[in-house]
């Protein structure tokens, strides 16, 4: 079974697409939240002690989940990001009580911040 997966070019292509989407999601997350020095747990940087992180194919694009924090003194905040087939942000949901992020969300229709 593993051999078939390794030699199947379609699976390799899908994995490369997933990796590109996750790497891009890191940049999108930091940019949208205006937090350039985030620590991130995602499908490429897993940490089961923090929580599970996924990338799923969506109807059109990808759904990516993970966690972020500002520094070691911050708690981990879950996020869910939806990307289009072109890897453009269509929605970003985060759980964070930071008032500044709530203000950003009021100005950005693609950002949803909840407590």
trRosetta pair geometry for C-beta under 8 A, 3 or more apart (Angstrom, degrees):
i j d omega theta_ij theta_ji phi_ij phi_ji
1 4 5.9 -55 -153 33 31 110
1 5 6.6 28 152 -17 64 105
2 5 5.6 -56 -151 36 35 111
2 6 6.2 32 154 -19 69 107
3 6 5.8 -56 -147 37 30 110
3 7 6.1 9 162 -2 66 113
4 7 6.2 -67 -140 49 26 97
4 8 5.9 36 158 -37 65 110
5 8 5.8 -52 -143 23 26 116
5 11 5.3 -98 -162 117 70 170
6 11 8.0 -67 -71 84 13 130
6 12 7.8 55 -164 -68 37 106
8 11 4.3 61 91 10 112 110
8 12 6.8 169 92 -11 60 85
9 12 5.4 -56 -147 39 39 114
9 13 6.1 43 154 -23 70 104
10 13 5.7 -53 -148 35 30 112
10 14 6.5 31 152 -19 63 105
11 14 5.6 -52 -147 36 33 112
11 15 6.4 36 153 -20 65 104
12 15 5.7 -52 -149 35 32 113
12 16 6.5 33 152 -19 64 104
13 16 5.7 -54 -151 35 32 112
13 17 6.5 33 151 -19 65 105
14 17 5.6 -53 -150 36 33 113
14 18 6.4 36 151 -21 65 104
15 18 5.6 -52 -149 35 32 114
15 19 6.4 33 153 -19 65 104
16 19 5.7 -52 -147 36 31 111
16 20 6.5 33 153 -19 64 104
17 20 5.8 -53 -149 35 31 112
17 21 6.3 31 153 -19 64 107
18 21 5.7 -57 -148 36 30 111
18 22 6.3 26 156 -17 66 106
18 43 7.1 -77 164 110 110 149
18 55 5.1 132 -156 105 102 147
18 62 7.3 147 -119 -119 64 139
19 22 5.9 -55 -145 37 30 108
19 23 6.3 29 157 -17 65 107
19 44 6.5 89 -131 -85 76 128
20 23 5.9 -58 -147 39 28 109
20 24 6.2 25 156 -15 64 110
20 87 6.8 -77 128 -89 102 152
21 24 5.8 -59 -147 41 28 109
21 25 6.2 35 152 -29 64 106
21 55 6.4 128 90 -152 123 136
21 61 8.0 144 -127 -178 135 80
21 62 4.6 62 -176 22 156 167
21 64 6.5 -169 137 -61 106 131
21 83 5.7 -175 -152 58 107 156
21 87 5.6 -145 -109 -114 75 106
22 25 5.4 -49 -146 29 32 116
22 26 7.1 41 153 -26 60 94
22 42 5.5 155 -163 138 109 133
22 43 5.2 -111 -105 54 145 105
22 44 5.0 142 123 -15 146 115
22 55 5.7 -85 -68 -68 105 142
22 64 6.1 165 -102 -133 69 135
23 26 6.0 -46 -163 20 34 113
23 27 7.5 27 146 -10 61 101
23 44 7.1 21 -63 5 73 162
24 27 5.8 -56 -159 37 43 110
24 28 6.2 41 147 -19 73 107
24 83 7.4 89 95 -117 122 153
24 87 5.2 44 84 176 165 127
25 28 5.4 -53 -143 39 36 113
25 29 6.1 42 156 -25 68 104
25 42 6.9 154 88 -137 125 154
25 64 4.7 -80 -102 92 166 162
25 66 7.8 126 124 12 132 132
25 81 5.2 150 -145 78 115 155
25 83 6.8 -103 -81 -48 97 131
26 29 5.9 -53 -148 33 27 112
26 30 6.5 20 158 -11 62 108
26 38 7.8 -164 -164 76 82 122
26 40 5.6 -166 -123 47 98 172
26 42 6.9 -118 -72 -3 94 154
27 30 6.1 -59 -147 41 29 106
27 31 6.0 24 157 -16 66 114
28 31 5.8 -63 -143 42 26 109
28 32 5.9 20 164 -15 67 112
28 81 6.8 117 95 -151 131 147
28 83 7.9 177 -2 -90 168 108
28 89 5.3 157 -159 -65 139 121
28 92 7.2 -162 139 -79 111 136
29 32 6.3 -58 -138 39 21 104
29 33 6.1 -1 168 4 60 116
29 38 6.6 -79 117 50 111 168
29 40 6.9 113 81 -105 151 132
29 68 6.2 176 160 -58 137 151
29 79 6.5 105 -124 111 122 169
29 81 6.8 -93 -72 -65 95 143
29 92 7.1 167 -104 -143 66 135
30 33 6.4 -70 -140 51 21 96
30 35 5.7 -111 -143 79 64 66
30 36 5.4 74 176 -117 118 36
30 37 8.0 112 -138 -4 120 19
30 38 5.2 -142 -94 9 93 121
31 34 7.3 16 -178 -76 30 46
32 89 7.1 138 -64 -124 139 170
32 92 5.7 94 112 47 166 167
32 104 7.5 125 163 156 68 135
32 108 6.9 142 -159 171 96 165
32 110 7.5 -96 -132 96 136 108
32 111 5.8 171 172 -84 120 123
33 38 7.4 70 73 -65 135 135
33 68 7.7 164 30 99 167 157
33 94 7.0 58 -88 -31 124 167
33 101 6.2 -11 -142 -113 88 108
33 104 7.1 137 -130 88 42 166
33 111 8.0 154 -77 -135 65 135
34 100 7.9 -96 68 143 123 119
34 104 6.7 -163 7 -96 116 146
35 38 5.1 76 118 -60 109 99
35 68 7.6 119 94 151 141 136
35 70 6.1 -99 -159 -106 130 86
37 70 7.2 56 87 -165 88 63
37 71 7.6 18 116 -73 113 84
38 68 4.7 -20 -170 -162 125 117
38 69 7.1 136 -158 67 75 31
38 70 6.7 -57 -109 -104 62 40
39 68 6.7 146 76 -158 52 60
39 69 5.2 -16 58 61 104 83
39 70 7.6 12 15 90 88 7
39 71 7.2 112 -9 -109 117 23
39 72 7.8 69 -15 -66 157 55
40 45 6.3 90 101 64 80 137
40 66 6.1 34 -177 139 89 139
40 67 7.3 157 -155 85 49 52
40 68 5.1 -17 -101 -101 72 85
41 45 5.9 -125 -131 104 43 91
41 46 6.7 60 -169 -140 91 27
41 47 4.6 -88 -122 30 126 105
41 50 4.7 173 -24 81 171 151
41 51 7.0 119 104 55 143 78
41 53 5.6 -167 133 -43 82 139
41 66 5.3 -178 93 -171 61 95
41 67 4.4 9 50 53 109 97
41 68 7.5 -157 23 -72 68 41
41 76 7.0 -4 16 -143 127 130
42 45 5.5 50 44 42 72 85
42 46 7.7 -81 88 -72 29 52
42 53 4.8 -162 -149 166 30 150
42 55 7.9 50 172 -51 97 100
42 64 6.8 8 -153 176 115 109
42 65 7.9 167 -133 98 73 37
42 66 3.7 -36 -95 -96 71 150
42 67 7.9 -160 -64 32 57 55
43 46 6.9 7 -150 -66 26 92
43 53 5.1 -138 -59 119 53 100
43 54 6.1 52 -81 -152 110 14
43 55 4.5 -62 -23 -14 162 101
43 64 7.0 -101 -7 -144 118 90
43 66 7.1 -102 -20 -75 63 110
45 53 7.9 9 70 54 61 158
46 52 7.9 -6 -144 -138 104 49
46 53 6.0 -154 -108 40 73 109
47 50 4.4 50 97 11 108 112
47 51 7.9 30 86 35 77 46
47 67 8.0 -86 58 53 109 125
48 51 7.6 49 -155 -104 35 1
48 52 7.0 18 -122 -78 69 65
50 67 5.2 -145 154 54 125 155
50 76 5.0 150 -155 -97 106 169
51 67 5.6 109 47 -40 116 134
51 76 7.0 177 6 122 114 146
51 78 6.8 -46 83 -91 163 104
52 65 7.8 36 110 100 74 120
53 64 8.0 13 178 -180 92 72
53 65 5.7 -159 -146 99 59 73
53 66 4.0 33 -131 -102 122 74
53 67 6.8 -110 -78 2 111 79
54 63 7.5 8 106 107 103 90
54 64 7.3 -164 96 -143 56 40
54 65 5.0 26 45 41 82 104
55 62 5.8 -14 -169 -170 94 119
55 63 7.2 159 -155 82 45 52
55 64 5.0 -3 -106 -105 81 79
55 65 7.9 -162 -72 23 43 63
56 62 6.9 145 75 -159 45 65
56 63 4.5 -10 58 57 99 102
56 64 7.9 -166 24 -71 64 40
57 61 7.9 173 -158 106 57 26
57 62 6.4 -52 -113 -103 40 65
57 63 7.9 17 96 18 6 82
58 61 5.1 -7 56 74 113 70
58 62 5.8 166 4 -115 98 7
58 63 4.8 107 -62 -30 111 92
58 82 6.3 38 -42 -143 169 95
58 83 8.0 153 22 57 129 59
60 84 6.0 -17 134 -147 99 67
60 85 5.3 -72 -178 -34 75 99
61 82 6.6 89 96 175 131 75
61 83 4.6 -154 175 100 125 61
61 84 4.4 -130 -73 -162 139 14
61 85 4.9 -112 -74 -53 71 44
61 86 7.7 -49 -98 26 107 47
61 87 7.3 157 -142 -79 104 37
61 90 6.9 145 48 -1 163 131
62 82 7.3 171 89 -152 50 46
62 83 4.6 4 53 53 93 105
62 87 7.5 14 21 -105 120 69
63 80 6.8 -11 -172 -171 93 95
63 81 7.4 156 -158 82 46 49
63 82 5.6 -17 -102 -101 70 73
63 83 8.0 -165 -73 22 27 72
64 80 7.4 155 81 -157 47 47
64 81 4.6 -17 62 62 97 99
64 82 7.9 178 21 -80 73 26
64 83 6.8 31 -3 -6 113 110
65 78 7.0 -4 -172 -171 98 95
65 79 6.8 175 -148 90 56 54
65 80 5.0 -15 -100 -103 87 72
65 81 7.5 178 -80 20 38 69
66 78 7.5 174 100 -147 29 58
66 79 6.0 -12 65 57 70 92
67 76 4.2 12 175 180 132 112
67 77 6.3 144 -158 67 73 37
67 78 5.5 -41 -96 -94 78 51
67 79 7.0 153 -102 12 27 81
68 76 7.2 138 65 -154 20 67
68 77 5.6 -32 64 60 72 94
68 79 6.2 17 4 -9 106 127
68 94 7.7 -38 40 -133 116 121
69 72 7.8 91 117 -87 132 18
69 74 4.0 168 -172 93 100 112
69 75 6.5 -154 -111 98 122 22
69 76 5.1 -74 -49 -97 114 49
69 77 6.3 138 -82 6 63 84
70 73 7.9 -36 79 64 97 80
70 74 4.4 104 39 -27 86 156
71 74 5.5 103 49 0 59 103
74 77 7.7 -42 153 -21 114 101
77 94 5.9 34 147 -176 119 98
77 95 5.5 -164 -164 78 83 70
77 96 4.6 17 -142 -78 149 92
78 94 7.4 171 94 -148 48 53
78 95 5.1 29 53 26 84 115
79 92 6.7 -11 -171 -171 113 85
79 93 6.5 160 -156 87 60 55
79 94 4.5 -16 -103 -100 94 78
79 95 7.5 -147 -74 15 52 68
80 91 7.9 -6 111 114 88 100
80 92 7.6 165 86 -153 51 42
80 93 4.6 1 55 56 94 105
81 89 6.9 -67 -166 -127 103 90
81 91 7.1 172 -153 92 43 59
81 92 5.0 -1 -110 -109 82 77
81 93 7.7 -159 -72 28 42 64
82 89 7.5 94 80 -162 60 54
82 90 4.6 -61 106 68 105 101
82 91 4.3 29 35 47 115 93
82 92 7.7 -138 27 -64 67 45
83 87 5.1 -3 174 -139 131 45
83 88 6.5 138 -160 60 76 28
83 89 6.2 -46 -105 -94 69 39
83 90 6.5 149 -124 7 16 91
84 87 6.8 -75 67 -1 69 12
84 88 4.6 -3 31 52 117 85
84 89 7.9 -19 -3 43 88 8
84 90 5.4 111 -51 -45 83 115
89 92 6.1 -21 -160 -38 122 105
89 110 5.5 85 131 168 112 146
90 110 6.8 -152 164 -136 19 110
91 110 5.8 -139 -104 -161 38 73
91 112 7.1 3 -171 1 94 111
92 110 5.9 54 15 140 89 86
92 111 5.2 -17 71 -108 104 65
92 112 7.0 176 91 27 52 69
93 112 4.5 -17 -109 70 76 108
93 113 8.0 174 -156 -79 51 28
93 114 7.2 3 -171 6 95 107
94 101 6.9 -79 83 175 133 143
94 111 7.5 -15 12 -163 105 88
94 112 7.4 161 24 86 60 58
94 113 5.5 -15 68 -112 92 70
94 114 7.6 173 90 30 45 66
95 113 7.8 134 -110 -163 21 58
95 114 5.5 -35 -108 78 69 83
95 115 6.8 38 -160 154 80 14
96 101 5.2 25 94 58 125 163
96 113 5.9 -61 56 -152 89 104
96 115 7.9 -78 80 -111 20 42
97 115 5.2 49 -92 -125 86 88
98 101 4.3 75 82 5 104 108
98 102 7.1 -174 97 -9 56 82
98 113 7.8 -88 61 -164 79 142
99 102 5.4 -51 -152 34 40 116
99 103 6.5 44 149 -21 67 101
100 103 5.6 -51 -155 33 35 114
100 104 6.6 38 147 -20 65 102
101 104 5.3 -47 -148 34 39 115
101 105 6.3 42 152 -22 66 103
101 111 7.9 -129 -177 162 83 130
101 113 4.8 149 131 -112 103 153
102 105 5.6 -52 -149 34 32 114
102 106 6.7 37 150 -24 62 101
102 113 5.1 -131 -89 85 56 139
103 106 5.7 -50 -153 27 34 113
103 107 7.0 16 153 -5 62 108
104 107 6.1 -73 -158 45 34 102
104 108 5.7 -3 158 6 74 122
104 111 6.1 -36 124 102 95 158
104 113 7.4 89 67 -30 91 138
105 108 5.9 -72 -125 54 30 92
105 111 4.5 -125 -110 111 72 101
105 112 6.1 89 -148 -120 126 21
105 113 4.2 -134 -39 6 150 104
108 111 4.1 38 97 19 120 114
